[in-house]
């Protein structure tokens, strides 16, 4: 019993101690002027999918849940959000060249069809971000149409 008590005390002290290590969650930015919805025709159903399944990591409008403020989960959220935004940021979409936009549309369709995005670890907690076959088709039909529009427009 005594050693169990000591063990629990040690764990609690460690959990409190790691709260002092900063997680550096990427900052949000309310500026929507370069958002993908400003330059692409984002339909309502696509908007819902992007916002619930992608925007937490691929935009400047991350919704940070309580556990993103508590170590060690805060470190993981900070890392995924930072890396996700670096790879693709829907809030900076209009900065991209046409070639880049077409490339991203292709990658989005591929990764979503292969169920590599949204990340597995994310959908475990955010159940509604686990996309149905129908939602995947809605999204990939849309990326293909948007890409064709860009390519046909000189
Ligand atoms: C939990 C955070 C998270 C969510 C949610 C998420 N992503 Fe990602 N995404 C990442 C990270 C981190 C990377 C970079 C590392 C990697 O490829 O695994 C990435 C990479 C990508 C890339 C590759 C970009 C490149 O240039 O190679 C695409 C495209 C992408 N994500 C699309 C999406 C789409 C579309 C959704 C929603 C359906 C989504 N992601 C949801 C974190 C996330």
Boltz pocket constraint, residues with backbone or C-beta under 6 A from the ligand:
constraints:
  - pocket:
      binder: B
      contacts: [[A, 49], [A, 50], [A, 53], [A, 54], [A, 55], [A, 56], [A, 57], [A, 58], [A, 79], [A, 80], [A, 81], [A, 83], [A, 84], [A, 87], [A, 88], [A, 104], [A, 107], [A, 108], [A, 111], [A, 112], [A, 117], [A, 118], [A, 119], [A, 122]]
      max_distance: 6.0
